[in-house]
Amino acid sequence: MPPKRRVHLSLRSARASAVTARRARESQEQTTMRLSQALHSQEERATCLAGKAVNRASLRSRLKNAQRSRMNAQAAVTASASRASETHHQRLLRNVRNTAATAKSRAIETLDRGRARQPRDAAVTASARSVRNARNTATTARSMAAETFDRRRARQSRDAAATASARAAETPLRRSVRNAKNAATTARSRAAETFDRRRAHQSGDAAATARSRESETELQRATRNARNARNAAATSVARNPEGPQTMSNRLSRVATNMAAVRLSQTP
């Protein structure tokens, strides 16, 4: 054994002997104080180690999230570039492949996984739709605030022409589906809104109607009046399919019957 090793061992044994002798000479109060200080230092060390472990775990999770976000962004850029350069046939093949993979995963999943997936998909869809609606609303508001009167008139005419062409090209089935969908959406929104929101909604509709009436031309006003008259006539015919003459005859017959009943009830 080298001499340095012996020197270190002798120093260590001397220190241990000195500590043992000092502990043998100390009183009961000193022993209790030393043990409490040692316990307190151990607790502080454990707390410090736990805090360091928590900090390391949070740092590791942040690094993982940052790396995952960077990878997702790179994948999104790559996917958008590939989708921008793909042909119509490649797009059809990708859609068919994605549909087949989704159908296969849905076919092999259990009932619990399906129930857990549906709320998650609904939440993701609602979040994406809310973000998209907010972005579209902000973009539309900025563009409408920046456009001039002539541009607004041109945009309204263009939108009206596009809507009219789309309505003229749709089938009766699609028209009925669209009307039912719009009615259901309106009913849900009206059922969920409060009294204050309903008042604000009515005020907003009235203001929008007034603005549209102020900006419309004579031809648009005449077209709107003719359309309203046609709709009123159709509604009247739908509510009274018997015709005006038959309706008056039926009302007179009901009045005659009621008079006969009153005469029969008088003593």
C-alpha positions as CSV (number, residue, x, y, z in Angstrom):
1,M,0.0,0.0,0.0
2,P,1.5,3.4,-0.9
3,P,2.4,5.8,1.9
4,K,-0.1,8.5,0.8
5,R,-2.9,6.0,1.1
6,R,-1.8,5.2,4.7
7,V,-1.6,8.9,5.5
8,H,-5.2,9.5,4.2
9,L,-6.4,6.5,6.1
10,S,-4.7,7.7,9.3
11,L,-6.1,11.2,8.9
12,R,-9.6,9.8,8.4
13,S,-9.3,7.5,11.4
14,A,-8.0,10.3,13.5
15,R,-10.9,12.5,12.5
16,A,-13.4,9.7,13.2
17,S,-11.8,9.2,16.6
18,A,-12.1,12.9,17.4
19,V,-15.7,13.0,16.3
20,T,-16.5,9.9,18.5
21,A,-14.7,11.4,21.5
22,R,-16.5,14.7,21.0
23,R,-19.9,13.0,20.8
24,A,-19.0,10.9,23.9
25,R,-18.3,14.1,25.9
26,E,-21.4,16.0,24.8
27,S,-24.5,16.2,27.0
28,Q,-28.1,15.1,26.3
29,E,-29.2,18.6,25.2
30,Q,-26.3,18.9,22.8
31,T,-27.1,15.4,21.4
32,T,-30.7,16.4,20.9
33,M,-29.7,19.7,19.2
34,R,-27.2,18.0,17.0
35,L,-29.8,15.3,15.9
36,S,-32.4,18.0,15.2
37,Q,-30.0,20.1,13.2
38,A,-29.0,17.0,11.2
39,L,-32.7,16.2,10.6
40,H,-33.4,19.7,9.5
41,S,-30.5,19.7,7.2
42,Q,-31.6,16.4,5.7
43,E,-35.1,17.9,5.2
44,E,-33.7,21.0,3.5
45,R,-31.5,18.8,1.3
46,A,-34.5,16.6,0.4
47,T,-36.6,19.7,-0.4
48,C,-33.8,21.2,-2.5
49,L,-33.4,17.9,-4.4
50,A,-37.2,17.6,-5.0
51,G,-37.2,21.2,-6.3
52,K,-34.3,20.5,-8.6
53,A,-36.1,17.3,-9.8
54,V,-39.3,19.3,-10.5
55,N,-37.3,22.0,-12.4
56,R,-35.5,19.4,-14.4
57,A,-38.8,17.6,-15.3
58,S,-40.5,20.9,-16.3
59,L,-37.4,21.9,-18.4
60,R,-37.4,18.5,-20.0
61,S,-41.2,18.7,-20.8
62,R,-40.7,22.2,-22.2
63,L,-37.9,21.1,-24.4
64,K,-40.0,18.1,-25.6
65,N,-42.9,20.4,-26.3
66,A,-40.7,22.9,-28.2
67,Q,-39.1,20.0,-30.2
68,R,-42.6,18.6,-30.9
69,S,-43.9,22.0,-32.0
70,R,-40.9,22.5,-34.2
71,M,-41.3,19.1,-35.8
72,N,-45.0,19.7,-36.3
73,A,-44.3,23.1,-37.9
74,Q,-41.7,21.5,-40.2
75,A,-44.1,18.7,-41.1
76,A,-46.9,21.2,-41.8
77,V,-44.6,23.2,-44.0
78,T,-43.6,20.1,-45.9
79,A,-47.2,18.9,-46.2
80,S,-48.4,22.3,-47.5
81,A,-45.6,22.4,-50.0
82,S,-46.3,18.8,-51.2
83,R,-50.0,19.6,-51.4
84,A,-49.4,22.7,-53.3
85,S,-47.3,20.8,-55.9
86,E,-49.4,17.7,-56.1
87,T,-51.7,17.0,-59.1
88,H,-55.4,16.3,-59.0
89,H,-54.8,12.6,-59.4
90,Q,-52.4,12.6,-56.4
91,R,-54.9,14.5,-54.3
92,L,-57.6,12.0,-55.1
93,L,-55.2,9.1,-54.2
94,R,-54.2,10.8,-50.9
95,N,-57.9,11.4,-50.0
96,V,-58.7,7.8,-50.7
97,R,-55.7,6.6,-48.7
98,N,-56.6,8.8,-45.7
99,T,-60.3,7.6,-45.9
100,A,-59.2,4.0,-45.9
101,A,-56.8,4.4,-43.0
102,T,-59.5,6.2,-41.0
103,A,-62.1,3.6,-41.7
104,K,-59.7,0.8,-40.7
105,S,-58.8,2.5,-37.4
106,R,-62.5,3.2,-36.7
107,A,-63.3,-0.5,-37.4
108,I,-60.8,-1.9,-35.0
109,E,-61.3,0.5,-32.1
110,T,-63.3,-0.5,-29.1
111,L,-66.5,1.2,-27.9
112,D,-64.7,3.0,-25.0
113,R,-62.1,4.3,-27.4
114,G,-64.7,5.5,-29.8
115,R,-66.6,7.3,-27.0
116,A,-63.4,8.9,-25.8
117,R,-62.4,9.9,-29.3
118,Q,-65.7,11.6,-30.2
119,P,-65.6,14.3,-27.5
120,R,-62.0,14.9,-28.3
121,D,-62.6,15.3,-32.0
122,A,-65.6,17.5,-31.3
123,A,-63.5,19.7,-29.0
124,V,-60.7,20.0,-31.6
125,T,-63.2,20.7,-34.4
126,A,-65.0,23.3,-32.2
127,S,-61.7,25.0,-31.3
128,A,-60.5,25.1,-34.9
129,R,-63.9,26.4,-36.1
130,S,-63.9,29.1,-33.5
131,V,-60.4,30.2,-34.4
132,R,-61.3,30.1,-38.1
133,N,-64.5,32.1,-37.5
134,A,-62.7,34.7,-35.4
135,R,-60.0,35.1,-38.0
136,N,-62.5,35.3,-40.8
137,T,-64.6,37.8,-38.9
138,A,-61.5,40.0,-38.2
139,T,-60.4,39.8,-41.8
140,T,-63.9,40.7,-43.1
141,A,-64.2,43.6,-40.6
142,R,-60.8,45.0,-41.7
143,S,-61.6,44.7,-45.4
144,M,-65.1,46.2,-44.9
145,A,-63.7,49.1,-42.9
146,A,-61.1,49.8,-45.6
147,E,-63.3,49.5,-48.6
148,T,-64.9,52.5,-50.3
149,F,-68.6,53.0,-51.1
150,D,-68.1,52.0,-54.8
151,R,-66.2,48.8,-53.8
152,R,-68.9,47.9,-51.3
153,R,-71.6,48.3,-54.0
154,A,-69.6,46.2,-56.4
155,R,-69.0,43.5,-53.7
156,Q,-72.7,43.4,-52.8
157,S,-73.7,43.1,-56.4
158,R,-71.1,40.4,-57.0
159,D,-72.2,38.5,-53.9
160,A,-75.9,38.8,-54.9
161,A,-75.1,37.4,-58.4
162,A,-73.1,34.5,-57.0
163,T,-75.8,33.7,-54.5
164,A,-78.5,33.9,-57.2
165,S,-76.6,31.6,-59.5
166,A,-75.9,29.1,-56.7
167,R,-79.6,29.1,-55.7
168,A,-80.7,28.7,-59.4
169,A,-78.3,25.8,-59.9
170,E,-79.3,23.8,-56.8
171,T,-81.7,21.0,-56.9
172,P,-85.0,20.9,-54.8
173,L,-83.5,18.3,-52.5
174,R,-80.4,20.5,-51.8
175,R,-82.7,23.5,-51.3
176,S,-84.9,21.7,-48.8
177,V,-81.7,20.4,-47.0
178,R,-80.3,23.9,-46.9
179,N,-83.5,25.4,-45.6
180,A,-83.8,22.7,-42.9
181,K,-80.2,23.2,-41.9
182,N,-80.6,27.0,-41.7
183,A,-83.8,26.7,-39.7
184,A,-82.2,24.2,-37.2
185,T,-79.2,26.5,-36.8
186,T,-81.4,29.5,-36.3
187,A,-83.6,27.7,-33.8
188,R,-80.6,26.5,-31.8
189,S,-79.1,29.9,-31.6
190,R,-82.4,31.6,-30.7
191,A,-83.0,29.0,-28.0
192,A,-79.6,29.4,-26.5
193,E,-79.5,33.2,-26.5
194,T,-80.6,35.3,-23.5
195,F,-83.0,38.2,-23.4
196,D,-80.2,40.8,-23.6
197,R,-78.6,39.0,-26.5
198,R,-82.0,38.7,-28.3
199,R,-82.5,42.4,-27.9
200,A,-79.0,43.1,-29.2
201,H,-79.5,40.7,-32.0
202,Q,-82.8,42.4,-33.0
203,S,-81.2,45.8,-32.8
204,G,-78.3,44.6,-35.0
205,D,-80.7,43.1,-37.5
206,A,-82.7,46.3,-37.6
207,A,-79.6,48.4,-38.1
208,A,-78.3,46.1,-40.9
209,T,-81.7,46.2,-42.6
210,A,-81.7,50.0,-42.4
211,R,-78.2,50.2,-43.9
212,S,-79.1,47.8,-46.7
213,R,-82.3,49.8,-47.4
214,E,-80.3,53.0,-47.6
215,S,-77.7,51.7,-50.0
216,E,-80.0,49.8,-52.4
217,T,-81.0,51.2,-55.8
218,E,-84.4,51.7,-57.2
219,L,-84.2,48.5,-59.2
220,Q,-83.1,46.5,-56.1
221,R,-86.0,48.1,-54.1
222,A,-88.5,47.2,-56.8
223,T,-87.1,43.7,-56.9
224,R,-87.3,43.3,-53.2
225,N,-90.9,44.6,-53.1
226,A,-91.9,42.2,-55.8
227,R,-90.3,39.3,-54.1
228,N,-91.9,40.2,-50.8
229,A,-95.3,40.4,-52.5
230,R,-94.8,37.0,-54.2
231,N,-93.7,35.4,-50.9
232,A,-96.8,36.9,-49.1
233,A,-99.1,35.6,-51.8
234,A,-97.5,32.1,-51.6
235,T,-97.8,32.2,-47.8
236,S,-101.4,33.2,-48.0
237,V,-102.2,30.4,-50.5
238,A,-100.4,27.9,-48.4
239,R,-102.3,29.0,-45.3
240,N,-105.7,29.1,-47.2
241,P,-105.6,26.4,-49.8
242,E,-109.4,26.5,-50.3
243,G,-109.4,29.9,-52.0
244,P,-111.1,33.2,-50.9
245,Q,-114.6,32.4,-52.1
246,T,-114.6,28.9,-50.5
247,M,-113.2,30.4,-47.3
248,S,-115.9,33.1,-47.1
249,N,-118.6,30.4,-47.7
250,R,-117.1,28.3,-45.0
251,L,-117.0,31.2,-42.6
252,S,-120.7,32.1,-43.4
253,R,-121.7,28.5,-42.8
254,V,-119.9,28.4,-39.4
255,A,-121.7,31.7,-38.4
256,T,-125.1,30.2,-39.5
257,N,-124.4,27.1,-37.4
258,M,-123.5,29.1,-34.4
259,A,-126.7,31.2,-34.7
260,A,-128.8,28.1,-35.0
261,V,-127.1,26.7,-31.8
262,R,-127.9,30.0,-29.9
263,L,-131.5,29.9,-31.1
264,S,-131.9,26.3,-30.0
265,Q,-130.5,27.1,-26.5
266,T,-132.9,30.0,-25.8
267,P,-136.0,29.0,-23.8
